[in-house]
Amino acid sequence: MTTICIHRGKRGTSIRLTAGKGENLNEFVAALAGVPHKPEKWLSHARWPLDVYRGERGDGVSTDTHLSEGEAKAICAGLEREGFGGQRRAFPIETWVTRADS
């Protein structure tokens, strides 16, 4: 259950929202504002040597979708640390994170 606490004090009014287990405050706030909530999505990208991975476009770039920027950055860091398939044999030439455009 989402709760709203409004406190009026000498310094002004403050509002605290608390989400219950499994609830999303972003969806609640969007509903209050009358705006549909659209979760952000982030992409992690890695460019590999072509003898390791060619990819769908043949450019050696792999891409994955994530729910947060931190998640995407963690994947990139893991690829740089552990390499392709976690085998520490082939490593990406570069990695980067972008916001998904959808």
C-alpha positions as YAML, in Angstrom:
chain: A
units: angstrom
residues:
- id: 1
  name: MET
  ca: [0.00, 0.00, 0.00]
- id: 2
  name: THR
  ca: [1.39, 3.39, -0.99]
- id: 3
  name: THR
  ca: [1.10, 6.01, 1.74]
- id: 4
  name: ILE
  ca: [1.41, 9.77, 1.62]
- id: 5
  name: CYS
  ca: [2.53, 11.69, 4.71]
- id: 6
  name: ILE
  ca: [2.20, 15.48, 4.65]
- id: 7
  name: HIS
  ca: [4.00, 17.43, 7.37]
- id: 8
  name: ARG
  ca: [3.43, 21.14, 7.83]
- id: 9
  name: GLY
  ca: [6.09, 22.77, 9.96]
- id: 10
  name: LYS
  ca: [7.76, 26.11, 10.56]
- id: 11
  name: ARG
  ca: [10.04, 25.60, 7.56]
- id: 12
  name: GLY
  ca: [7.25, 24.70, 5.15]
- id: 13
  name: THR
  ca: [5.42, 21.63, 3.99]
- id: 14
  name: SER
  ca: [7.07, 18.32, 3.22]
- id: 15
  name: ILE
  ca: [5.57, 15.27, 1.58]
- id: 16
  name: ARG
  ca: [6.85, 11.72, 2.03]
- id: 17
  name: LEU
  ca: [5.70, 8.87, -0.20]
- id: 18
  name: THR
  ca: [6.24, 5.29, 0.93]
- id: 19
  name: ALA
  ca: [5.71, 2.32, -1.34]
- id: 20
  name: GLY
  ca: [4.58, -1.05, -0.10]
- id: 21
  name: LYS
  ca: [6.31, -4.27, -1.02]
- id: 22
  name: GLY
  ca: [6.27, -4.78, -4.79]
- id: 23
  name: GLU
  ca: [4.91, -1.29, -5.51]
- id: 24
  name: ASN
  ca: [6.55, 1.32, -7.71]
- id: 25
  name: LEU
  ca: [6.47, 4.94, -6.56]
- id: 26
  name: ASN
  ca: [7.18, 6.21, -10.07]
- id: 27
  name: GLU
  ca: [3.95, 4.65, -11.31]
- id: 28
  name: PHE
  ca: [2.05, 6.13, -8.36]
- id: 29
  name: VAL
  ca: [3.42, 9.65, -8.92]
- id: 30
  name: ALA
  ca: [2.74, 9.42, -12.66]
- id: 31
  name: ALA
  ca: [-0.86, 8.41, -11.94]
- id: 32
  name: LEU
  ca: [-1.27, 11.38, -9.56]
- id: 33
  name: ALA
  ca: [0.06, 13.71, -12.25]
- id: 34
  name: GLY
  ca: [-2.14, 12.13, -14.92]
- id: 35
  name: VAL
  ca: [0.90, 11.15, -16.96]
- id: 36
  name: PRO
  ca: [1.51, 7.55, -18.05]
- id: 37
  name: HIS
  ca: [4.63, 6.11, -16.43]
- id: 38
  name: LYS
  ca: [7.22, 4.86, -18.87]
- id: 39
  name: PRO
  ca: [10.17, 3.16, -17.16]
- id: 40
  name: GLU
  ca: [13.59, 4.20, -18.38]
- id: 41
  name: LYS
  ca: [15.58, 1.61, -20.21]
- id: 42
  name: TRP
  ca: [19.31, 1.61, -20.74]
- id: 43
  name: LEU
  ca: [21.55, -0.19, -23.21]
- id: 44
  name: SER
  ca: [24.98, -1.67, -22.61]
- id: 45
  name: HIS
  ca: [27.16, -1.94, -25.71]
- id: 46
  name: ALA
  ca: [30.44, -3.77, -26.31]
- id: 47
  name: ARG
  ca: [32.56, -3.71, -29.46]
- id: 48
  name: TRP
  ca: [34.41, -6.99, -29.94]
- id: 49
  name: PRO
  ca: [37.23, -8.05, -32.25]
- id: 50
  name: LEU
  ca: [35.54, -9.49, -35.35]
- id: 51
  name: ASP
  ca: [37.22, -12.86, -34.87]
- id: 52
  name: VAL
  ca: [35.45, -13.09, -31.47]
- id: 53
  name: TYR
  ca: [31.97, -11.76, -32.29]
- id: 54
  name: ARG
  ca: [30.49, -10.36, -35.50]
- id: 55
  name: GLY
  ca: [26.98, -9.49, -34.32]
- id: 56
  name: GLU
  ca: [23.75, -9.02, -36.23]
- id: 57
  name: ARG
  ca: [25.11, -6.16, -38.33]
- id: 58
  name: GLY
  ca: [28.58, -7.62, -38.78]
- id: 59
  name: ASP
  ca: [30.15, -4.70, -36.88]
- id: 60
  name: GLY
  ca: [31.18, -6.70, -33.80]
- id: 61
  name: VAL
  ca: [28.85, -4.79, -31.45]
- id: 62
  name: SER
  ca: [26.73, -6.59, -28.87]
- id: 63
  name: THR
  ca: [23.87, -4.76, -27.12]
- id: 64
  name: ASP
  ca: [21.70, -5.63, -24.11]
- id: 65
  name: THR
  ca: [18.75, -3.83, -22.50]
- id: 66
  name: HIS
  ca: [18.63, -2.99, -18.77]
- id: 67
  name: LEU
  ca: [16.20, -1.32, -16.37]
- id: 68
  name: SER
  ca: [18.75, 1.11, -14.93]
- id: 69
  name: GLU
  ca: [21.91, 2.94, -15.90]
- id: 70
  name: GLY
  ca: [23.72, 1.29, -13.00]
- id: 71
  name: GLU
  ca: [22.77, -2.17, -14.26]
- id: 72
  name: ALA
  ca: [24.07, -1.35, -17.74]
- id: 73
  name: LYS
  ca: [27.34, 0.05, -16.34]
- id: 74
  name: ALA
  ca: [27.81, -3.05, -14.18]
- id: 75
  name: ILE
  ca: [27.46, -5.28, -17.25]
- id: 76
  name: CYS
  ca: [30.05, -3.23, -19.14]
- id: 77
  name: ALA
  ca: [32.44, -3.43, -16.17]
- id: 78
  name: GLY
  ca: [31.93, -7.19, -15.99]
- id: 79
  name: LEU
  ca: [32.66, -7.61, -19.70]
- id: 80
  name: GLU
  ca: [35.85, -5.56, -19.36]
- id: 81
  name: ARG
  ca: [36.89, -7.60, -16.32]
- id: 82
  name: GLU
  ca: [35.79, -11.12, -17.36]
- id: 83
  name: GLY
  ca: [35.76, -10.95, -21.16]
- id: 84
  name: PHE
  ca: [33.53, -12.72, -23.67]
- id: 85
  name: GLY
  ca: [31.47, -15.42, -21.98]
- id: 86
  name: GLY
  ca: [33.34, -14.82, -18.70]
- id: 87
  name: GLN
  ca: [36.28, -16.89, -19.96]
- id: 88
  name: ARG
  ca: [38.95, -14.15, -19.69]
- id: 89
  name: ARG
  ca: [40.25, -14.99, -23.16]
- id: 90
  name: ALA
  ca: [38.76, -12.28, -25.39]
- id: 91
  name: PHE
  ca: [37.97, -8.77, -24.19]
- id: 92
  name: PRO
  ca: [35.92, -5.95, -25.70]
- id: 93
  name: ILE
  ca: [37.70, -3.19, -27.60]
- id: 94
  name: GLU
  ca: [35.37, -0.71, -25.90]
- id: 95
  name: THR
  ca: [32.14, -0.63, -23.88]
- id: 96
  name: TRP
  ca: [29.59, 2.16, -23.39]
- id: 97
  name: VAL
  ca: [26.12, 2.85, -22.02]
- id: 98
  name: THR
  ca: [23.26, 4.77, -23.65]
- id: 99
  name: ARG
  ca: [19.65, 5.51, -22.82]
- id: 100
  name: ALA
  ca: [17.21, 3.49, -24.95]
- id: 101
  name: ASP
  ca: [15.07, 5.56, -27.34]
- id: 102
  name: SER
  ca: [11.74, 3.84, -26.87]
...
